């Protein structure tokens, strides 16, 4: 009743709210969200000092994600505003910064939340500002904080498909470790090795990824945060899958799923992360029906936590789309698979640049689905239309992959293979041999047969 009374007379009591305990302030802000008063909530959450307080209410983080996503969907650019405010605060206070550790902890809290919420670009801004604070001296504590910044940067850059920047962050982290080692200090490298494994995995360097996942496993200890343990286990499982080490992969991912469930509960985003990688394992061992159920569970969790136009939700839609496509390959019932693929693309196009690499995978999945629908349509006009749309999607995906990975890469080869199969379905064949690097416009060098 007290919270409702304050919200009803919000403009009258707004100033006094700042003196209340953080958990009480959060209850008032959440009530604003429930009442649909997003403009007032947006004003509060756009102030860095106010948002720093609600970040301290750890037991209501899921509700904070609800509020924050609603603001982003409403057009309040809270993520960018907060990141810019933190950058400005660092820039203004850096020359005479007294409480360096306090500033860094605020940056870690803000960057961590933005990263968890899927706003990687703004999380990267925050971590880069933190790194500039850490570099003000070369003491061991500062070096350890710098290393933490670099690992966090590496994580958000990996998630945002910024692989060239990720390589720079990884190199810097390795240099910092060398400096710490020179001073006789021992630090745990599990999270760094895990993120480096994720980078190598994304670039299809599977042998190296497997090597670093083994190093990460060797660094596991009870002192690691629970989230880090889950991430190590699930990333190592993925590396084992691509190396066809399925027994090891099964043990790792099942342990990750159970550990995440016990540590965070079955409605937590970290549990959904583990489920997605469990689905990846199940797909690769041909347990397709089980994979679909696992992916659906992961999607349900992410929609409940985030909802709206959120990257995490889009990724879950894409994974479920592909699993559904594989499951229904023989039946031809691709309605659900197509719906999930289109939803993933819709979300990604809403929040990402049109040339972002994350769109490549979703468009590829939709193209595969459209090709199968076209083949089974028994309608020449509809078939040609769907195959033409699939061709356009495959060409876009190929262009994005070539830009990100270059010509000699497994990801690029995958798109060429899909495009070749599509042209087989279209009865369009290359007239004579030519190098793939010479092909500028496939439609110009094919002929109907």
C-alpha positions as a Markdown table, in Angstrom:
| # | Residue | x | y | z |
|---|---|---|---|---|
| 1 | Unk | 0.0 | 0.0 | 0.0 |
| 2 | Unk | 2.9 | 2.4 | 0.8 |
| 3 | Unk | 4.5 | 1.7 | -2.5 |
| 4 | Unk | 1.3 | 2.2 | -4.4 |
| 5 | Unk | 0.7 | 5.4 | -2.5 |
| 6 | Unk | 4.1 | 6.8 | -3.5 |
| 7 | Unk | 3.6 | 5.7 | -7.2 |
| 8 | Unk | 0.2 | 7.4 | -7.3 |
| 9 | Unk | 1.8 | 10.7 | -6.1 |
| 10 | Unk | 5.1 | 10.0 | -7.8 |
| 11 | Unk | 6.0 | 13.5 | -8.9 |
| 12 | Unk | 5.4 | 14.8 | -5.4 |
| 13 | Unk | 7.7 | 12.3 | -3.7 |
| 14 | Unk | 10.3 | 11.8 | -6.4 |
| 15 | Unk | 13.1 | 13.6 | -4.6 |
| 16 | Unk | 12.6 | 11.8 | -1.4 |
| 17 | Unk | 13.0 | 8.4 | -3.1 |
| 18 | Unk | 16.8 | 8.8 | -3.3 |
| 19 | Unk | 17.0 | 8.5 | 0.5 |
| 20 | Unk | 15.2 | 5.2 | 0.7 |
| 21 | Unk | 17.0 | 1.8 | 0.8 |
| 22 | Unk | 17.9 | 0.3 | -2.6 |
| 23 | Unk | 15.4 | -2.6 | -2.3 |
| 24 | Unk | 12.5 | -0.2 | -1.5 |
| 25 | Unk | 13.5 | 2.1 | -4.4 |
| 26 | Unk | 13.4 | -0.9 | -6.7 |
| 27 | Unk | 9.9 | -1.9 | -5.6 |
| 28 | Unk | 8.7 | 1.6 | -6.4 |
| 29 | Unk | 10.4 | 1.5 | -9.9 |
| 30 | Unk | 8.9 | -1.9 | -10.6 |
| 31 | Unk | 5.5 | -0.6 | -9.6 |
| 32 | Unk | 6.0 | 2.2 | -12.2 |
| 33 | Unk | 6.7 | -0.5 | -14.7 |
| 34 | Unk | 3.6 | -2.5 | -13.8 |
| 35 | Unk | 1.5 | 0.6 | -14.1 |
| 36 | Unk | 2.8 | 1.2 | -17.6 |
| 37 | Unk | 4.5 | 4.5 | -16.6 |
| 38 | Unk | 7.5 | 3.9 | -18.8 |
| 39 | Unk | 8.4 | 7.5 | -19.4 |
| 40 | Unk | 8.8 | 8.2 | -15.7 |
| 41 | Unk | 10.7 | 4.9 | -15.3 |
| 42 | Unk | 12.9 | 5.8 | -18.2 |
| 43 | Unk | 13.8 | 9.1 | -16.6 |
| 44 | Unk | 14.9 | 7.3 | -13.4 |
| 45 | Unk | 16.8 | 4.5 | -15.1 |
| 46 | Unk | 18.6 | 6.9 | -17.4 |
| 47 | Unk | 20.4 | 8.4 | -14.4 |
| 48 | Unk | 23.6 | 6.5 | -13.6 |
| 49 | Unk | 23.5 | 7.1 | -9.9 |
| 50 | Unk | 19.9 | 5.8 | -9.7 |
| 51 | Unk | 20.6 | 2.7 | -11.8 |
| 52 | Unk | 23.8 | 2.0 | -9.8 |
| 53 | Unk | 21.6 | 1.6 | -6.7 |
| 54 | Unk | 19.0 | -0.8 | -8.3 |
| 55 | Unk | 21.9 | -2.9 | -9.6 |
| 56 | Unk | 22.7 | -3.7 | -6.0 |
| 57 | Unk | 19.4 | -5.5 | -5.6 |
| 58 | Unk | 20.7 | -8.8 | -6.8 |
| 59 | Unk | 17.7 | -11.0 | -5.7 |
| 60 | Unk | 15.4 | -9.1 | -8.1 |
| 61 | Unk | 17.6 | -9.1 | -11.2 |
| 62 | Unk | 15.0 | -11.0 | -13.3 |
| 63 | Unk | 12.5 | -8.2 | -12.6 |
| 64 | Unk | 15.1 | -5.6 | -13.5 |
| 65 | Unk | 15.5 | -7.3 | -16.9 |
| 66 | Unk | 11.7 | -7.0 | -17.4 |
| 67 | Unk | 11.8 | -3.3 | -16.7 |
| 68 | Unk | 14.9 | -2.6 | -18.8 |
| 69 | Unk | 13.7 | -4.5 | -21.8 |
| 70 | Unk | 10.3 | -2.8 | -21.7 |
| 71 | Unk | 12.1 | 0.6 | -21.8 |
| 72 | Unk | 14.3 | -0.5 | -24.7 |
| 73 | Unk | 11.2 | -1.7 | -26.6 |
| 74 | Unk | 9.5 | 1.6 | -25.7 |
| 75 | Unk | 12.2 | 3.6 | -27.5 |
| 76 | Unk | 14.1 | 4.7 | -24.3 |
| 77 | Unk | 17.8 | 4.2 | -25.2 |
| 78 | Unk | 18.6 | 3.4 | -21.6 |
| 79 | Unk | 21.5 | 1.1 | -22.5 |
| 80 | Unk | 23.3 | 3.7 | -24.6 |
| 81 | Unk | 22.5 | 6.5 | -22.2 |
| 82 | Unk | 24.0 | 4.6 | -19.2 |
| 83 | Unk | 27.1 | 3.6 | -21.0 |
| 84 | Unk | 27.7 | 7.1 | -22.2 |
| 85 | Unk | 27.1 | 8.5 | -18.7 |
| 86 | Unk | 29.7 | 6.1 | -17.3 |
| 87 | Unk | 32.2 | 7.0 | -20.0 |
| 88 | Unk | 31.7 | 10.7 | -19.3 |
| 89 | Unk | 32.1 | 10.1 | -15.5 |
| 90 | Unk | 35.4 | 8.2 | -16.1 |
| 91 | Unk | 36.7 | 10.9 | -18.5 |
| 92 | Unk | 35.9 | 13.8 | -16.1 |
| 93 | Unk | 37.3 | 12.1 | -13.0 |
| 94 | Unk | 40.3 | 10.2 | -14.4 |
| 95 | Unk | 42.9 | 12.8 | -13.9 |
| 96 | Unk | 42.1 | 13.2 | -10.2 |
| 97 | Unk | 40.5 | 9.8 | -9.6 |
| 98 | Unk | 40.6 | 9.0 | -5.9 |
| 99 | Unk | 38.3 | 5.9 | -5.6 |
| 100 | Unk | 39.5 | 3.9 | -8.5 |
| 101 | Unk | 38.3 | 0.6 | -7.2 |
| 102 | Unk | 34.8 | 1.9 | -6.6 |
| 103 | Unk | 34.6 | 3.3 | -10.2 |
| 104 | Unk | 35.7 | -0.1 | -11.6 |
| 105 | Unk | 33.2 | -2.0 | -9.5 |
| 106 | Unk | 30.5 | 0.2 | -10.8 |
| 107 | Unk | 31.7 | -0.4 | -14.3 |
| 108 | Unk | 31.8 | -4.2 | -13.8 |
| 109 | Unk | 28.2 | -4.1 | -12.4 |
| 110 | Unk | 26.9 | -2.0 | -15.2 |
| 111 | Unk | 28.8 | -3.8 | -17.9 |
| 112 | Unk | 27.8 | -7.1 | -16.5 |
| 113 | Unk | 24.1 | -6.3 | -16.5 |
| 114 | Unk | 24.2 | -4.9 | -20.1 |
| 115 | Unk | 26.1 | -8.0 | -21.2 |
| 116 | Unk | 23.6 | -10.3 | -19.5 |
| 117 | Unk | 20.8 | -8.4 | -21.1 |
| 118 | Unk | 22.3 | -8.7 | -24.6 |
| 119 | Unk | 23.3 | -5.1 | -25.2 |
| 120 | Unk | 26.9 | -6.0 | -26.1 |
| 121 | Unk | 27.9 | -2.8 | -27.9 |
| 122 | Unk | 27.2 | -0.6 | -24.8 |
| 123 | Unk | 28.7 | -3.2 | -22.4 |
| 124 | Unk | 31.9 | -3.0 | -24.5 |
| 125 | Unk | 32.0 | 0.8 | -24.1 |
| 126 | Unk | 31.7 | 0.4 | -20.3 |
| 127 | Unk | 34.5 | -2.2 | -20.1 |
| 128 | Unk | 36.8 | -0.1 | -22.3 |
| 129 | Unk | 36.3 | 2.8 | -19.9 |
| 130 | Unk | 37.0 | 0.5 | -16.9 |
| 131 | Unk | 40.2 | -0.6 | -18.7 |
| 132 | Unk | 41.4 | 3.0 | -19.0 |
| 133 | Unk | 41.0 | 3.4 | -15.2 |
| 134 | Unk | 42.9 | 0.1 | -14.5 |
| 135 | Unk | 45.8 | 1.2 | -16.6 |
| 136 | Unk | 46.6 | 4.2 | -14.4 |
| 137 | Unk | 49.3 | 2.1 | -12.6 |
| 138 | Unk | 51.1 | -1.2 | -12.9 |
| 139 | Unk | 50.6 | -2.7 | -9.5 |
| 140 | Unk | 49.6 | -6.3 | -9.2 |
| 141 | Unk | 46.0 | -5.4 | -8.0 |
| 142 | Unk | 45.6 | -3.1 | -11.0 |
| 143 | Unk | 47.0 | -5.7 | -13.4 |
| 144 | Unk | 44.5 | -8.2 | -12.1 |
| 145 | Unk | 41.6 | -5.7 | -12.6 |
| 146 | Unk | 43.0 | -5.0 | -16.1 |
| 147 | Unk | 43.0 | -8.7 | -16.8 |
| 148 | Unk | 39.3 | -9.0 | -15.6 |
| 149 | Unk | 38.4 | -6.1 | -17.9 |
| 150 | Unk | 40.1 | -7.7 | -20.9 |
| 151 | Unk | 38.3 | -11.1 | -20.3 |
| 152 | Unk | 35.0 | -9.3 | -20.0 |
| 153 | Unk | 35.7 | -7.3 | -23.2 |
| 154 | Unk | 36.6 | -10.6 | -24.9 |
| 155 | Unk | 33.3 | -12.1 | -23.9 |
| 156 | Unk | 31.1 | -9.3 | -25.2 |
| 157 | Unk | 33.1 | -9.0 | -28.4 |
| 158 | Unk | 32.8 | -12.7 | -29.0 |
| 159 | Unk | 29.0 | -12.5 | -28.4 |
| 160 | Unk | 28.8 | -9.5 | -30.7 |
| 161 | Unk | 30.8 | -11.3 | -33.5 |
| 162 | Unk | 33.5 | -8.6 | -33.3 |
| 163 | Unk | 36.3 | -11.2 | -33.8 |
| 164 | Unk | 39.1 | -8.9 | -34.8 |
| 165 | Unk | 38.6 | -6.7 | -31.7 |
| 166 | Unk | 38.3 | -9.9 | -29.7 |
| 167 | Unk | 41.8 | -11.0 | -30.9 |
| 168 | Unk | 43.2 | -7.7 | -29.7 |
| 169 | Unk | 41.6 | -8.1 | -26.2 |
| 170 | Unk | 42.9 | -11.6 | -26.0 |
| 171 | Unk | 46.5 | -10.6 | -26.9 |
| 172 | Unk | 46.3 | -7.8 | -24.3 |
| 173 | Unk | 45.1 | -10.3 | -21.7 |
| 174 | Unk | 47.9 | -12.7 | -22.4 |
| 175 | Unk | 50.4 | -9.8 | -22.1 |
| 176 | Unk | 48.9 | -8.8 | -18.7 |
| 177 | Unk | 49.2 | -12.5 | -17.5 |
| 178 | Unk | 52.9 | -12.4 | -18.4 |
| 179 | Unk | 53.4 | -9.3 | -16.3 |
| 180 | Unk | 51.6 | -10.8 | -13.4 |
| 181 | Unk | 53.7 | -14.0 | -13.7 |
| 182 | Unk | 56.9 | -11.9 | -13.7 |
| 183 | Unk | 55.9 | -10.6 | -10.3 |
| 184 | Unk | 55.5 | -14.1 | -8.9 |
| 185 | Unk | 51.7 | -14.0 | -8.6 |
| 186 | Unk | 49.5 | -17.0 | -9.6 |
| 187 | Unk | 46.1 | -16.3 | -11.0 |
| 188 | Unk | 43.3 | -18.5 | -12.4 |
| 189 | Unk | 43.1 | -18.5 | -16.2 |
| 190 | Unk | 40.0 | -20.6 | -16.6 |
| 191 | Unk | 37.7 | -17.8 | -17.8 |
| 192 | Unk | 40.3 | -16.4 | -20.2 |
| 193 | Unk | 41.0 | -19.8 | -21.8 |
| 194 | Unk | 37.2 | -20.4 | -22.1 |
| 195 | Unk | 36.7 | -17.1 | -23.9 |
| 196 | Unk | 39.7 | -17.7 | -26.1 |
| 197 | Unk | 38.2 | -21.2 | -26.9 |
| 198 | Unk | 34.9 | -19.5 | -27.9 |
| 199 | Unk | 36.8 | -17.2 | -30.2 |
| 200 | Unk | 38.7 | -20.0 | -31.9 |
| 201 | Unk | 35.4 | -22.0 | -32.1 |
| 202 | Unk | 33.7 | -19.1 | -33.9 |
| 203 | Unk | 36.5 | -19.0 | -36.4 |
| 204 | Unk | 36.3 | -22.7 | -36.9 |
| 205 | Unk | 39.8 | -23.4 | -35.5 |
| 206 | Unk | 38.5 | -26.5 | -33.8 |
| 207 | Unk | 41.9 | -28.1 | -32.9 |
| 208 | Unk | 43.1 | -25.0 | -31.1 |
| 209 | Unk | 39.7 | -24.5 | -29.5 |
| 210 | Unk | 39.8 | -28.1 | -28.1 |
| 211 | Unk | 43.4 | -27.4 | -26.8 |
| 212 | Unk | 42.3 | -24.3 | -24.8 |
| 213 | Unk | 39.1 | -25.9 | -23.5 |
| 214 | Unk | 41.4 | -28.6 | -22.0 |
| 215 | Unk | 43.5 | -25.9 | -20.4 |
| 216 | Unk | 40.3 | -24.2 | -19.0 |
| 217 | Unk | 39.2 | -27.5 | -17.5 |
| 218 | Unk | 42.6 | -27.9 | -15.8 |
| 219 | Unk | 42.1 | -24.5 | -14.2 |
| 220 | Unk | 38.7 | -25.2 | -12.7 |
| 221 | Unk | 38.6 | -24.6 | -8.9 |
| 222 | Unk | 36.1 | -24.0 | -6.1 |
| 223 | Unk | 37.1 | -20.4 | -6.0 |
| 224 | Unk | 35.6 | -19.7 | -9.4 |
| 225 | Unk | 32.2 | -17.9 | -9.6 |
| 226 | Unk | 29.4 | -20.3 | -10.4 |
| 227 | Unk | 28.6 | -18.6 | -13.7 |
| 228 | Unk | 32.2 | -19.1 | -14.8 |
| 229 | Unk | 32.1 | -22.8 | -14.0 |
| 230 | Unk | 28.9 | -23.2 | -16.1 |
| 231 | Unk | 30.5 | -21.3 | -19.0 |
| 232 | Unk | 33.7 | -23.4 | -18.8 |
| 233 | Unk | 31.8 | -26.7 | -18.9 |
| 234 | Unk | 29.4 | -25.8 | -21.7 |
| 235 | Unk | 32.1 | -24.2 | -23.9 |
| 236 | Unk | 34.3 | -27.3 | -23.4 |
| 237 | Unk | 31.3 | -29.5 | -24.3 |
| 238 | Unk | 30.9 | -27.7 | -27.6 |
| 239 | Unk | 34.6 | -28.0 | -28.4 |
| 240 | Unk | 34.3 | -31.8 | -27.7 |
| 241 | Unk | 31.2 | -32.1 | -30.0 |
| 242 | Unk | 33.0 | -30.7 | -33.1 |
| 243 | Unk | 36.0 | -33.0 | -32.4 |
| 244 | Unk | 33.5 | -35.9 | -32.3 |
| 245 | Unk | 34.4 | -36.6 | -28.6 |
| 246 | Unk | 30.7 | -37.2 | -27.8 |
| 247 | Unk | 31.2 | -39.2 | -24.6 |
| 248 | Unk | 33.2 | -36.3 | -23.1 |
| 249 | Unk | 30.8 | -33.7 | -24.5 |
| 250 | Unk | 27.8 | -35.5 | -22.9 |
| 251 | Unk | 29.4 | -35.7 | -19.4 |
| 252 | Unk | 30.4 | -32.0 | -19.6 |
| 253 | Unk | 27.1 | -30.5 | -20.8 |
| 254 | Unk | 24.9 | -32.7 | -18.5 |
| 255 | Unk | 27.0 | -31.6 | -15.6 |
| 256 | Unk | 26.7 | -27.9 | -16.7 |
| 257 | Unk | 22.9 | -28.2 | -17.0 |
| 258 | Unk | 22.5 | -29.7 | -13.6 |
| 259 | Unk | 25.0 | -27.4 | -12.0 |
| 260 | Unk | 23.3 | -24.3 | -13.5 |
| 261 | Unk | 19.9 | -25.6 | -12.4 |
| 262 | Unk | 21.0 | -26.1 | -8.8 |
| 263 | Unk | 23.0 | -22.9 | -8.6 |
| 264 | Unk | 20.5 | -20.5 | -10.3 |
| 265 | Unk | 17.2 | -22.3 | -10.6 |
| 266 | Unk | 15.2 | -23.4 | -13.7 |
| 267 | Unk | 14.1 | -19.9 | -14.7 |
| 268 | Unk | 17.5 | -18.2 | -14.8 |
| 269 | Unk | 19.2 | -17.1 | -18.1 |
| 270 | Unk | 22.3 | -19.0 | -17.2 |
| 271 | Unk | 20.3 | -22.2 | -17.1 |
| 272 | Unk | 18.9 | -21.4 | -20.6 |
| 273 | Unk | 22.5 | -20.9 | -21.8 |
| 274 | Unk | 23.4 | -24.4 | -20.7 |
| 275 | Unk | 20.2 | -25.8 | -22.3 |
| 276 | Unk | 21.1 | -24.3 | -25.7 |
| 277 | Unk | 24.4 | -26.0 | -25.6 |
| 278 | Unk | 22.8 | -29.2 | -24.5 |
| 279 | Unk | 20.5 | -28.9 | -27.5 |
| 280 | Unk | 23.6 | -28.5 | -29.7 |
| 281 | Unk | 25.0 | -31.7 | -28.4 |
| 282 | Unk | 21.7 | -33.6 | -28.9 |
| 283 | Unk | 21.4 | -32.4 | -32.5 |
| 284 | Unk | 24.9 | -33.7 | -33.2 |
| 285 | Unk | 24.1 | -37.1 | -31.8 |
| 286 | Unk | 20.9 | -37.3 | -33.8 |
| 287 | Unk | 18.6 | -37.0 | -30.7 |
| 288 | Unk | 16.5 | -34.5 | -32.7 |
| 289 | Unk | 13.1 | -34.8 | -30.8 |
| 290 | Unk | 15.0 | -34.3 | -27.5 |
| 291 | Unk | 16.9 | -31.3 | -28.9 |
| 292 | Unk | 13.6 | -29.6 | -30.0 |
| 293 | Unk | 12.2 | -29.9 | -26.4 |
| 294 | Unk | 15.4 | -28.6 | -24.9 |
| 295 | Unk | 15.5 | -25.6 | -27.3 |
| 296 | Unk | 11.9 | -24.9 | -26.6 |
| 297 | Unk | 12.6 | -24.8 | -22.9 |
| 298 | Unk | 15.5 | -22.5 | -23.4 |
| 299 | Unk | 13.3 | -20.2 | -25.5 |
| 300 | Unk | 10.5 | -20.1 | -22.9 |
| 301 | Unk | 13.0 | -19.1 | -20.2 |
| 302 | Unk | 14.5 | -16.3 | -22.3 |
| 303 | Unk | 11.1 | -15.0 | -23.3 |
| 304 | Unk | 10.0 | -15.0 | -19.7 |
| 305 | Unk | 13.1 | -13.1 | -18.5 |
| 306 | Unk | 13.7 | -10.8 | -21.5 |
| 307 | Unk | 10.9 | -10.9 | -24.0 |
| 308 | Unk | 10.7 | -8.2 | -26.7 |
| 309 | Unk | 13.4 | -7.4 | -29.1 |
| 310 | Unk | 16.3 | -9.0 | -27.4 |
| 311 | Unk | 19.3 | -10.8 | -28.8 |
| 312 | Unk | 19.1 | -13.7 | -26.4 |
| 313 | Unk | 15.5 | -14.4 | -27.5 |
| 314 | Unk | 16.5 | -14.1 | -31.2 |
| 315 | Unk | 19.3 | -16.7 | -30.8 |
| 316 | Unk | 16.9 | -19.1 | -29.0 |
| 317 | Unk | 14.4 | -18.7 | -31.9 |
| 318 | Unk | 17.1 | -19.5 | -34.4 |
| 319 | Unk | 18.3 | -22.6 | -32.6 |
| 320 | Unk | 14.8 | -23.9 | -32.2 |
| 321 | Unk | 14.0 | -23.1 | -35.9 |
| 322 | Unk | 16.9 | -25.2 | -37.1 |
| 323 | Unk | 16.1 | -28.1 | -34.8 |
| 324 | Unk | 12.5 | -28.0 | -35.9 |
| 325 | Unk | 13.6 | -28.0 | -39.5 |
| 326 | Unk | 15.7 | -31.1 | -39.0 |
| 327 | Unk | 12.9 | -32.9 | -37.1 |
| 328 | Unk | 10.3 | -32.2 | -39.8 |
| 329 | Unk | 12.6 | -32.8 | -42.7 |
| 330 | Unk | 10.8 | -36.0 | -43.8 |
| 331 | Unk | 7.3 | -34.8 | -43.0 |
| 332 | Unk | 7.5 | -31.4 | -44.7 |
| 333 | Unk | 5.7 | -29.6 | -41.9 |
| 334 | Unk | 7.9 | -26.5 | -41.6 |
| 335 | Unk | 5.4 | -24.0 | -40.3 |
| 336 | Unk | 6.9 | -23.8 | -36.8 |
| 337 | Unk | 10.5 | -23.8 | -38.1 |
| 338 | Unk | 9.7 | -20.9 | -40.5 |
| 339 | Unk | 7.9 | -18.9 | -37.9 |
| 340 | Unk | 10.9 | -19.1 | -35.5 |
| 341 | Unk | 13.4 | -18.3 | -38.2 |
| 342 | Unk | 11.4 | -15.2 | -39.3 |
| 343 | Unk | 11.0 | -14.1 | -35.7 |
| 344 | Unk | 14.8 | -14.4 | -35.2 |
| 345 | Unk | 15.5 | -12.3 | -38.3 |
| 346 | Unk | 12.8 | -9.7 | -37.3 |
| 347 | Unk | 14.3 | -9.2 | -33.9 |
| 348 | Unk | 17.9 | -9.1 | -35.2 |
| 349 | Unk | 17.1 | -6.6 | -37.9 |
| 350 | Unk | 15.3 | -4.4 | -35.4 |
| 351 | Unk | 18.3 | -4.0 | -33.1 |
| 352 | Unk | 21.4 | -4.7 | -35.3 |
| 353 | Unk | 22.9 | -3.2 | -38.4 |
| 354 | Unk | 21.8 | -4.9 | -41.6 |
| 355 | Unk | 25.3 | -6.2 | -42.2 |
| 356 | Unk | 25.8 | -7.7 | -38.8 |
| 357 | Unk | 27.2 | -11.3 | -38.9 |
| 358 | Unk | 24.6 | -12.6 | -36.5 |
| 359 | Unk | 22.0 | -12.2 | -39.3 |
| 360 | Unk | 24.0 | -14.6 | -41.5 |
| 361 | Unk | 23.1 | -17.7 | -39.6 |
| 362 | Unk | 19.4 | -16.8 | -39.2 |
| 363 | Unk | 19.0 | -16.1 | -42.9 |
| 364 | Unk | 20.8 | -19.3 | -43.8 |
| 365 | Unk | 18.3 | -21.3 | -41.7 |
| 366 | Unk | 15.3 | -19.6 | -43.2 |
| 367 | Unk | 16.7 | -20.2 | -46.7 |
| 368 | Unk | 17.1 | -23.9 | -46.0 |
| 369 | Unk | 13.4 | -24.0 | -44.8 |
| 370 | Unk | 12.1 | -22.1 | -47.8 |
| 371 | Unk | 14.0 | -24.5 | -50.2 |
| 372 | Unk | 12.2 | -27.5 | -48.7 |
| 373 | Unk | 8.8 | -25.8 | -48.7 |
| 374 | Unk | 9.4 | -24.9 | -52.4 |
| 375 | Unk | 10.3 | -28.4 | -53.4 |
| 376 | Unk | 7.1 | -29.8 | -51.8 |
| 377 | Unk | 4.8 | -27.1 | -53.0 |
| 378 | Unk | 3.7 | -28.7 | -56.4 |
| 379 | Unk | 3.0 | -25.1 | -57.5 |
| 380 | Unk | 5.5 | -23.8 | -60.1 |
| 381 | Unk | 4.9 | -20.1 | -59.4 |
| 382 | Unk | 5.1 | -20.5 | -55.6 |
| 383 | Unk | 8.2 | -22.8 | -56.0 |
| 384 | Unk | 10.1 | -20.2 | -58.1 |
| 385 | Unk | 9.2 | -17.4 | -55.7 |
| 386 | Unk | 10.4 | -19.3 | -52.6 |
| 387 | Unk | 13.6 | -20.5 | -54.3 |
| 388 | Unk | 14.4 | -17.0 | -55.4 |
| 389 | Unk | 13.9 | -15.7 | -51.9 |
| 390 | Unk | 16.1 | -18.6 | -50.6 |
| 391 | Unk | 18.8 | -17.7 | -53.1 |
| 392 | Unk | 18.8 | -14.1 | -52.0 |
| 393 | Unk | 19.1 | -15.1 | -48.3 |
| 394 | Unk | 21.9 | -17.5 | -49.1 |
| 395 | Unk | 23.8 | -14.9 | -51.1 |
| 396 | Unk | 23.5 | -12.4 | -48.2 |
| 397 | Unk | 24.7 | -15.0 | -45.7 |
| 398 | Unk | 27.6 | -15.9 | -47.9 |
| 399 | Unk | 28.6 | -12.2 | -48.3 |
| 400 | Unk | 28.6 | -11.7 | -44.5 |
| 401 | Unk | 30.6 | -14.9 | -43.9 |
| 402 | Unk | 33.2 | -13.9 | -46.5 |
| 403 | Unk | 33.5 | -10.5 | -45.0 |
| 404 | Unk | 34.0 | -11.8 | -41.4 |
| 405 | Unk | 36.0 | -15.0 | -42.0 |
| 406 | Unk | 37.5 | -14.7 | -45.5 |
| 407 | Unk | 37.4 | -17.3 | -48.2 |
| 408 | Unk | 39.2 | -20.3 | -46.6 |
| 409 | Unk | 37.0 | -21.0 | -43.6 |
| 410 | Unk | 34.6 | -23.7 | -42.6 |
| 411 | Unk | 31.7 | -21.2 | -42.1 |
| 412 | Unk | 32.2 | -19.7 | -45.6 |
| 413 | Unk | 32.4 | -23.2 | -47.1 |
| 414 | Unk | 29.1 | -24.1 | -45.4 |
| 415 | Unk | 27.3 | -21.2 | -47.1 |
| 416 | Unk | 28.8 | -22.2 | -50.5 |
| 417 | Unk | 27.6 | -25.7 | -50.0 |
| 418 | Unk | 24.1 | -24.6 | -49.1 |
| 419 | Unk | 24.0 | -22.3 | -52.1 |
| 420 | Unk | 25.2 | -25.1 | -54.4 |
| 421 | Unk | 22.5 | -27.4 | -53.1 |
| 422 | Unk | 19.9 | -24.7 | -53.7 |
| 423 | Unk | 21.0 | -24.3 | -57.3 |
| 424 | Unk | 20.7 | -28.0 | -57.7 |
| 425 | Unk | 17.1 | -27.7 | -56.5 |
| 426 | Unk | 16.6 | -24.9 | -59.0 |
| 427 | Unk | 18.1 | -27.0 | -61.8 |
| 428 | Unk | 20.7 | -24.4 | -62.4 |
| 429 | Unk | 24.3 | -25.6 | -63.0 |
| 430 | Unk | 27.6 | -24.0 | -63.6 |
| 431 | Unk | 28.5 | -24.1 | -67.3 |
| 432 | Unk | 32.2 | -24.7 | -66.8 |
| 433 | Unk | 34.6 | -24.9 | -64.0 |
| 434 | Unk | 35.8 | -21.7 | -62.3 |
| 435 | Unk | 37.3 | -20.8 | -58.9 |
| 436 | Unk | 34.8 | -19.8 | -56.2 |
| 437 | Unk | 36.9 | -16.7 | -55.7 |
| 438 | Unk | 36.1 | -15.6 | -59.3 |
| 439 | Unk | 32.4 | -15.9 | -58.8 |
| 440 | Unk | 30.8 | -12.4 | -58.4 |
| 441 | Unk | 27.2 | -13.1 | -59.4 |
| 442 | Unk | 26.1 | -16.7 | -59.4 |
| 443 | Unk | 23.0 | -15.9 | -61.3 |
| 444 | Unk | 25.1 | -14.7 | -64.2 |
| 445 | Unk | 27.1 | -17.9 | -64.7 |
| 446 | Unk | 24.3 | -20.4 | -64.4 |
| 447 | Unk | 22.0 | -21.9 | -67.0 |
| 448 | Unk | 18.7 | -23.7 | -66.8 |
| 449 | Unk | 19.0 | -27.3 | -67.7 |
